[in-house]
Amino acid sequence: MPDTTPAPAPVPFVDIPGQIRRLRPQLDERIRRVLDHGQFILGPEVRELEDALAAYVGGGHVVTTGSGHDAILLALMAEGIGPGDAVFVPAFTFVSTAEAVLAVGAAPIFVDVDERTFTMDPADLERRIAGVRRAGTWTPRAVMPVDIFGLPADYAGLGAVAEASGLFLLSDAAQSFGATVGNRRVGRLAPATMTSFFPAKPLGGAGDGGALFTEDSERAATYRRLRVHGLDAHGECLSVGMTGRLDTLQAAILLVKLAAFPDDLARREAAARRYDQTLARAVMVPHRPAGHSSAWALYTILSEKRDAIRAALAAERIPSRSYYEQALHLHAAFRASSEGPGSLPVTERLGRLNLSLPMHSELDAATVDRIAAIVVAAAA
Ligand SMILES: Cc1ncc(COP(=O)(O)O)c(C=O)c1O
């Protein structure tokens, strides 16, 4: 007798088409309205989205941008950070974080991360600041932690070190929009916050997009000016800026996604807790410090059996990914300010052990259980 059991449906790592199907009628309506009014650059949906994002985070100013990377560049340019300056960043992150620092002419100085949260370690930050001051090559100017995989960094600890050292604190929250610390949302945890609406992010668009968040109205005005070539209200270029605007069509799509976002985040949180229940006895599951919630850009485990787990999942056609195996201090572009292999032991260890499992708003309990059972068996 041939085996007629249907093969399980392929499991997507991130199910963007599934979410689009669910929201399709609202998306179609919003897109139709933009095509009708035709204001494709800085149309009314852009300000509507900025207001809606500010309301979501509970206040402050929001300036949308063409991408998360543009948001980081604009934030650094607005502080006047440039040649001769040092910006402290983790190496356990996407290349954009340090690349933006280099793009404004400053030096990215790599700081190790905490082994449980994978975010910047305040004690190591202190050591690295002292090291840069001693060497005298660069002037410490800013600290840019990253909310890696969706978990906010230790802003209390890092903020205290930054303040004591006279450094500006910027938050690379590209992966964490929607996460919280206590009753404060990402966007209000640092003087300047940058996020990304890349399609696979927790709040993802249908293309590139990003946003800047700040409580300071002057800073927000500078972001708006730099976003359009440094032009003031009279059309005079006051300083170098860029084309860094979010498209109106993208804003319209994000307005629909933002309305669904609280429900999407709850779905991600439910999937994460369900993974935790089965996996905690077999591997290290994602740690959330007291009072911190994650936006679950990724659900990432650590295991010495990482490669066996990845192979077992692949045999069942379940995708999984290891991030930042080549951490940023090992990339050619950052050689001038990197201390090279061995200089960030926790970062390098995490690169060898981490594995991200499928995580998205469409993930159902049965699929989580199936994936978790394969991981537990392979980790045994
Ligand atoms: C940590 C981090 N920083 C910056 C970025 C850049 O965002 P974008 O791809 O929207 O330019 C990303 C996203 O990919 C990211 O994960």
The ligand as a MOL file (V3000), in Angstrom:
LIG
                    3D

  0  0  0     0  0            999 V3000
M  V30 BEGIN CTAB
M  V30 COUNTS 16 16 0 0 0
M  V30 BEGIN ATOM
M  V30 1 C 19.7470 45.8010 13.9060 0
M  V30 2 C 19.4150 46.4250 12.5870 0
M  V30 3 N 19.8110 47.6950 12.3500 0
M  V30 4 C 19.5030 48.2930 11.1930 0
M  V30 5 C 18.7710 47.6650 10.2030 0
M  V30 6 C 18.5210 48.3960 8.9360 0
M  V30 7 O 17.1740 48.4940 8.6060 0
M  V30 8 P 16.7080 48.5930 7.0970 0
M  V30 9 O 16.8960 47.2390 6.4840 0
M  V30 10 O 15.2760 49.0060 7.1780 0
M  V30 11 O 17.5410 49.6240 6.4400 0
M  V30 12 C 18.3270 46.3560 10.4270 0
M  V30 13 C 17.5000 45.6640 9.4500 0
M  V30 14 O 17.6060 44.9630 8.6390 0
M  V30 15 C 18.6640 45.7080 11.6430 0
M  V30 16 O 18.2790 44.4600 11.9000 0
M  V30 END ATOM
M  V30 BEGIN BOND
M  V30 1 1 1 2
M  V30 2 1 2 3
M  V30 3 2 2 15
M  V30 4 2 3 4
M  V30 5 1 4 5
M  V30 6 1 5 6
M  V30 7 2 5 12
M  V30 8 1 6 7
M  V30 9 1 7 8
M  V30 10 2 8 9
M  V30 11 1 8 10
M  V30 12 1 8 11
M  V30 13 1 12 13
M  V30 14 1 12 15
M  V30 15 2 13 14
M  V30 16 1 15 16
M  V30 END BOND
M  V30 END CTAB
M  END
